[in-house]
Amino acid sequence: MQKVIIIAEAGVNHNGDINQAKKLIDVASEAGADYVKFQTAKLDSIITKSAQKAEYQKEATGSEESQYEMIKKLLLSEEDHYELKRYAEHKNIKFLSTPFDLESVDFLYHLGMDFFKIPSGEITNYPYLVSIAKKRLPVVLSTGMANIEEIDATISILLDNGIQKDQLTVLHANTEYPTPMKDVNLKAMLSIQDTFDVKVGYSDHTLGIEVPIAAVAMGARVIEKHFTLNRNLPGPDHKASLEPSELKAMVNGIRNIELALGTGVKKASESELKNKSIARKSIVAIKNIKKGDALNINNISIKRPGTGLSPMLWNKVIGSTAIKDFNIDDLIEI
């Protein structure tokens, strides 16, 4: 089984400060995540100046400023991207960023991404999808707010424009921050897998770490989760993000579940083989038996240890003749 890819989503939790972004990279690396992910956009290409904030953004940052003004404070420059990518490499974690417009798609392609991460909000952005597909890199697609028909249309666009199915991983997601447990609908991840025959994963916005760990147990190949230095920092996404110790606990939990899933072959494990003869039983004498005596339910029974004849041979032993003398608790031989 391939290793589950864990994406630590820094997003905009750097608050526009490259030093804070570097601290986020430190946290993601120390937690053992595979990727640390940011967001890349050209402000005037992604949003009108009159666009409203989401309710969770208003709760976190107030309603006085527009979404345009909020995002303007949170964007990283191209120079920041280069510096953070170098810093991530120094910290032995892979750098990733999500593009939100065509220019950013081109920029990140030339910056050198292992794959493109398509966020839920761009799943209906036809020119954007075509642009990414033509780059021929693997794609991880989030599907928050989407139904099966919309996912089908998006996958078709990607496949028609250069992406191979084995390059595609589709993430179930819910685009509410934080996501109520009743709306997680984790079984939808399996519906996506069954419907489209693709690798699947889960982008989590719940509070806590149990849902992404459960997703891995259900077959997720990619997990994405927001994290922050401190949930009390100002900004739209901090309150629905993990703090450093929680991120580390999530990564450890995923790696444990990953190990526990195993190969699927049912056999005695190496660690339990030593207990086999202790826990199982054998056919033994419960009375002193003389050579030539008939073996029956009155003079033999089944007891530990399991180093003798298996009780599965009971019917063969019953009615046979003792080949030698047996004392009480001796293992029966035939």
C-alpha positions in Angstrom: 0.0 0.0 0.0 1.3 3.4 -0.9 1.9 5.9 1.8 -0.9 8.3 2.6 0.0 11.8 1.5 -0.6 14.3 4.3 -0.9 18.0 3.2 -0.6 20.5 6.0 -2.6 23.4 4.8 -1.0 26.7 6.0 -3.2 28.5 3.5 -3.4 32.2 4.5 -2.6 31.6 8.2 0.7 33.4 7.7 -1.4 36.6 7.7 0.8 38.0 4.9 4.0 37.7 7.0 6.7 35.6 5.5 8.3 35.0 8.9 5.1 33.6 10.1 4.9 31.5 7.0 8.4 30.1 7.8 7.2 29.2 11.3 4.3 27.3 9.8 6.7 25.4 7.6 8.7 24.6 10.8 5.5 23.2 12.4 4.5 21.1 9.4 8.0 19.7 9.1 8.2 18.8 12.8 4.8 17.2 12.7 5.9 14.9 9.9 3.5 16.1 7.1 4.6 15.4 3.5 3.6 18.8 2.1 3.1 22.3 3.4 0.6 24.2 1.3 -0.1 27.9 0.8 -2.3 29.8 -1.6 -1.3 31.8 -4.7 -3.5 34.4 -6.4 -3.4 37.7 -8.4 -6.0 39.7 -6.4 -7.7 41.5 -9.3 -8.0 38.3 -11.2 -10.0 36.4 -8.6 -12.4 38.7 -6.9 -14.5 41.8 -7.4 -14.1 44.7 -5.0 -17.7 44.3 -4.0 -17.6 40.6 -3.2 -19.0 39.7 0.2 -17.3 37.6 2.8 -18.6 34.2 3.9 -20.3 34.1 7.3 -17.4 32.3 8.9 -15.0 35.0 7.6 -17.3 37.8 9.0 -17.3 36.1 12.3 -13.5 35.8 12.3 -12.5 39.2 10.8 -15.6 41.4 11.1 -17.9 42.6 8.4 -16.6 46.1 7.9 -14.0 45.3 5.2 -14.8 43.5 1.9 -13.5 40.1 0.9 -11.2 41.9 -1.5 -9.7 44.0 1.3 -9.3 41.0 3.5 -7.5 38.9 0.9 -5.3 41.7 -0.2 -3.6 41.6 3.2 -3.1 37.8 3.0 -1.3 37.3 -0.4 2.3 36.3 -0.8 4.5 37.8 -3.5 6.3 35.8 -6.1 9.5 36.4 -4.3 8.0 35.1 -1.1 7.1 31.9 -2.9 10.6 31.3 -4.1 12.0 32.0 -0.6 9.4 29.7 1.1 10.0 26.9 -1.3 13.7 27.1 -0.6 13.0 27.2 3.1 10.7 24.2 2.9 13.4 22.2 1.1 15.8 23.1 3.8 13.3 21.8 6.4 12.8 18.5 4.5 9.2 19.1 3.6 7.7 19.6 0.1 6.3 23.0 -0.8 2.9 23.2 -2.4 0.5 26.0 -3.2 -3.0 26.2 -4.6 -3.5 28.6 -7.6 -6.7 30.6 -7.9 -6.3 32.1 -11.4 -4.7 31.4 -14.7 -1.5 33.5 -14.1 -1.0 31.7 -10.8 -1.3 28.3 -12.6 1.5 29.2 -14.9 3.6 30.7 -12.1 3.4 27.6 -9.9 4.0 25.3 -12.8 7.3 27.1 -13.5 8.1 27.3 -9.7 8.0 23.5 -9.8 5.1 21.7 -8.1 4.8 17.9 -7.8 1.1 18.2 -8.6 -1.7 20.8 -8.9 -4.2 21.1 -6.0 -7.5 22.4 -7.3 -9.6 24.0 -4.6 -13.4 23.4 -4.2 -14.3 26.9 -5.4 -12.6 26.4 -8.8 -14.4 23.1 -9.7 -16.7 24.9 -12.1 -13.9 27.2 -13.6 -13.7 25.8 -17.1 -10.7 27.9 -18.4 -8.8 27.2 -15.2 -9.4 23.5 -15.3 -8.3 23.3 -19.0 -5.1 25.3 -18.2 -4.2 22.9 -15.4 -5.0 19.8 -17.4 -2.7 21.0 -20.2 0.2 21.1 -17.8 0.1 17.3 -17.6 1.0 17.2 -13.9 -1.0 15.0 -11.4 -4.0 16.7 -10.0 -5.6 16.6 -6.5 -9.2 17.9 -6.8 -11.3 19.1 -3.9 -15.0 18.8 -4.3 -16.6 20.8 -1.5 -20.1 22.1 -2.4 -20.2 19.9 -5.5 -22.6 17.1 -6.4 -21.8 14.0 -8.4 -22.8 15.5 -11.7 -20.5 18.5 -11.2 -17.6 16.2 -10.2 -18.3 14.2 -13.4 -18.2 17.3 -15.6 -14.9 18.5 -14.0 -13.2 15.1 -14.3 -14.3 14.9 -17.9 -12.7 18.3 -18.6 -9.5 17.2 -17.0 -9.3 13.9 -18.8 -10.3 15.5 -22.1 -7.4 18.0 -21.9 -4.5 15.8 -20.9 -4.8 14.3 -17.4 -4.7 10.5 -17.2 -7.0 8.9 -14.7 -4.2 7.5 -12.7 -2.9 11.0 -12.2 -6.1 12.1 -10.5 -7.0 12.0 -6.8 -10.4 13.3 -5.8 -10.9 14.7 -2.3 -14.3 14.7 -0.6 -14.7 18.0 1.3 -17.2 20.2 3.0 -16.7 23.9 2.5 -17.8 25.2 5.9 -15.3 26.3 8.5 -15.6 24.5 10.8 -17.7 21.7 9.3 -20.4 20.4 11.6 -20.1 16.6 12.2 -23.6 16.0 10.9 -22.5 17.5 7.5 -19.2 15.6 7.1 -20.8 12.7 5.1 -17.6 10.7 4.9 -19.2 7.9 3.1 -19.5 10.3 0.1 -15.7 9.7 -0.4 -16.5 6.1 -1.1 -19.3 7.1 -3.5 -16.8 9.2 -5.5 -14.4 6.2 -5.6 -17.1 3.8 -6.7 -18.6 6.2 -9.3 -15.4 7.3 -11.0 -12.9 4.6 -10.2 -10.3 7.1 -9.0 -8.0 7.4 -6.0 -9.8 9.4 -3.3 -8.9 11.4 -0.2 -10.4 13.9 2.2 -9.9 17.6 2.8 -11.0 18.2 6.4 -12.5 21.4 7.9 -13.9 19.8 11.1 -12.6 20.7 14.6 -10.3 17.9 15.9 -8.5 15.1 14.2 -10.7 12.1 14.4 -12.4 12.5 11.0 -9.3 12.6 8.8 -8.0 9.6 10.7 -11.3 7.8 10.0 -11.0 8.8 6.4 -7.6 7.0 6.1 -9.2 3.9 7.7 -11.8 4.1 4.9 -9.3 4.3 2.1 -8.2 7.9 1.7 -4.9 8.2 -0.1 -4.5 12.0 0.5 -5.4 14.0 3.6 -5.5 17.8 3.7 -5.9 19.7 7.0 -5.6 23.4 7.9 -3.2 24.3 10.7 -2.1 27.4 12.5 0.4 28.6 15.0 -2.4 29.7 17.3 -6.1 29.6 16.9 -6.5 33.0 18.5 -4.5 34.8 15.8 -6.5 37.3 13.7 -7.5 36.0 10.3 -10.3 34.1 8.5 -9.1 30.5 8.9 -7.3 30.2 12.2 -10.3 29.2 14.3 -11.0 26.1 12.1 -7.3 25.1 12.1 -5.2 22.7 14.1 -2.6 24.0 16.5 0.9 22.5 16.3 0.5 19.7 18.8 -2.8 18.7 17.2 -1.3 18.5 13.8 1.4 16.3 15.1 -1.2 14.1 16.8 -3.1 13.8 13.6 0.0 12.8 11.6 0.9 10.2 14.2 -2.7 8.9 14.2 -2.7 8.6 10.4 0.6 6.8 10.3 -0.6 4.3 13.0 -3.8 3.6 11.1 -1.8 3.2 7.9 0.3 0.6 9.6 -2.7 -1.1 11.2 -4.5 -1.4 7.8 -1.8 -3.9 6.7 -1.9 -6.0 3.5 -5.4 -7.5 3.8 -3.9 -11.1 3.8 -5.4 -12.9 6.8 -2.6 -14.9 8.5 -0.8 -15.1 11.8 1.4 -12.0 12.3 5.0 -12.3 13.3 4.3 -10.8 16.7 1.5 -13.3 17.6 3.1 -16.5 16.4 4.8 -17.0 19.7 1.4 -17.1 21.5 -0.1 -19.7 19.2 1.0 -22.7 21.1 0.1 -21.1 24.4 -3.4 -19.9 23.5 -4.5 -22.9 21.5 -5.2 -26.4 22.9 -4.3 -30.1 22.3 -5.9 -33.5 22.9 -4.7 -34.7 26.2 -5.3 -37.6 28.6 -7.6 -37.0 31.6 -7.0 -40.4 33.0 -4.1 -42.8 33.1 -4.3 -44.8 29.8 -2.7 -48.1 29.1 -1.3 -49.0 25.7 -4.1 -50.7 23.7 -7.0 -48.9 25.5 -9.7 -47.3 23.4 -9.6 -43.5 23.4 -13.0 -42.0 24.2 -14.7 -39.1 25.9 -14.1 -40.6 29.3 -10.3 -40.6 29.1 -9.3 -37.8 26.8 -10.2 -34.1 26.6 -8.9 -30.8 25.2 -6.5 -28.6 27.2 -3.7 -26.1 26.7 -1.0 -26.0 25.5 -1.4 -26.3 21.8 1.8 -28.2 21.2 0.2 -31.6 20.6 -2.6 -33.0 18.4 -5.0 -30.3 17.2 -8.6 -30.7 18.6 -9.6 -30.5 14.9 -8.5 -34.2 14.8 -11.0 -35.1 17.6 -13.1 -37.4 15.4 -10.1 -39.2 14.2 -8.8 -39.8 17.7 -12.1 -40.9 19.3 -12.4 -44.7 18.9 -8.7 -45.2 18.1 -6.4 -47.3 20.2 -3.7 -45.9 22.5 -0.3 -46.6 20.9 1.5 -46.3 24.3 0.8 -45.6 28.0 -0.4 -42.0 28.8 -0.5 -40.4 32.2 -3.0 -37.7 33.1 -2.3 -34.4 31.1 0.0 -36.2 28.7 -0.4 -35.1 25.1 -2.1 -37.8 23.1 -0.2 -39.3 20.1 -1.6 -41.4 17.4 
